[in-house]
Amino acid sequence: MRLDLLAALTGVMIAFQSRANGELSIRLNNGIEAAVVSFGSGFIVIAIITLVNPAIREGVSNLRLAVSRGEITRWKLFAGALGGSFVAIQTQVVPLIGVAIFSVASIAGQTAISLVVDRIGLTGGGKKAINTRRIIAASLTVIAVVVSVADRIDARNLSVITVVAGCIAGAIVGIQRALNGQINEYSHQSFTTSLFNFITGTSFLGLFILLAVAMGKTHFVALPSGPWWIYTGGAIGVIFIAFTSTIVQHLGVLTFTLFSVGGQLVGSLIIDVVAPTNGVHVSAYLITGIVMTYAGVIAGGVSSSRVRKPAKHK
């Protein structure tokens, strides 16, 4: 299967997940609890799948063996906590600078760190040099995202610190994707990677919200009865992480990010047409940003877009 198209599809999934989690957060008026619900529901889904799918349990055994042999260090299995960290930062920063600026900052952080993790081979799929072509592609992608949200940016209360926090959040996601690629390399089962991500991510966010409640920063709110789709974020995440952990091994984090951002913008366009958020409408900026994103993809090039069989580890 073509991994470039699959990477774009994961971007569409991110857009749908963001819409679901965003609506849940609005209805709860509590971003942290919405994140816990999303991660927690994803954990329940992958836990049930694990009970009926022996291949996932075999993946756990493969990882346990790899750790005992010293082939992968134990701390890398906590990549899901990075995803929880991203959400924790997101819930604190978005209210201060808005979704549009946070999106730009986080994607800038993702693309920048993607060059680094690909260079050092953190995905386990080999090293990729930092060259002019890849830098131009990354830059075009960030510019494209800026253009796509230009009509939604309100910089009146812009804080440099919060923008930097958004960039850090994006960098965290880039590192998480790379580590997931390594986990997948040794588990040989992408849904095992999802399982570990949701165990550690849910645990991190659970501790985070308990601390926030204890400090009086937030409180628990009764869950709304619907609509049903606001609770689909976790299930989407299970599939998304499984796909991503395989794709980054072969394409690298930067190329995955380029295609994923393009898919995310296309997904946003679909949502804006079919089920728009209040006050949001389809704009020429978004369409222009989509075109520019794929110009960046072309500029970056794709060395391989089909699945390669993983190497055997002795």
ZIQUI-V412636 format. One record per pair of residues at least 6 apart in sequence whose ideal C-beta (glycine too) atoms are under 6 Angstrom apart, sorted by the first residue. I is the first residue (numbers start at 1). J is the second residue. Records with the same first field share a line. If there is no record, write none. Layout:
BEGIN
I->J, J
END
This chain:
BEGIN
2->305
3->247, 250, 251, 305
4->259, 302, 305
7->247, 256, 259, 260
8->259, 262, 263
10->240, 243, 244, 260
11->260, 263, 264
12->263, 267
13->236, 240
14->264
15->264, 267, 268
16->267
17->233, 236
19->271
20->229, 230, 232, 233
21->34, 38, 233
23->230
24->34, 230
25->31, 34
27->224
28->34, 221
30->221
31->91
32->91, 209, 212, 218
33->221
35->87, 205
36->205, 209
38->233, 234
39->201, 202, 205
40->202
41->231, 234
42->198, 234, 237, 238
43->198, 202
45->235, 238
46->194, 195, 198, 238
50->56, 195
55->189
56->189, 191, 192
59->187, 189, 192
60->192
62->187, 188
63->186, 187
66->72, 186
67->74
72->186
76->179, 182
77->196
78->200
79->176, 179, 180
80->197, 200, 201
81->200, 204
82->172, 176
83->176, 201
84->201, 204, 205
85->172
86->169, 172, 173
88->208
89->165, 169
93->102, 162, 165, 166
94->102
96->162
97->162
98->154
100->149, 152, 153
101->153
102->166
103->149
104->145, 146
105->163, 166, 167
106->166, 169, 170
107->145, 170, 261
108->142, 167
109->167, 170, 171
110->170, 173, 174, 257
111->138, 141, 142, 257
113->171, 174
114->174, 253, 254, 257
115->130, 254
117->178, 253
118->128, 252, 253, 254
119->130
121->127
122->178
123->178, 181, 248, 249
124->181, 182, 185
125->249, 250
128->252
134->300
136->299
137->296, 299, 300
140->295, 296, 299
141->258, 261, 293, 296
144->289, 292, 293
147->285, 288, 289
148->265, 285, 286, 289
150->285
151->283, 285
174->253
177->244, 248, 253
178->253
180->193, 245
181->245, 248, 249
183->193
184->190, 193, 245, 246
190->242, 245, 246
191->242
193->245
194->238, 241, 242
197->241
212->218
247->256
248->256
250->308
255->302
258->296, 297, 300
261->293
262->293, 294
265->289, 290, 293
269->286
272->280, 282
273->282
END
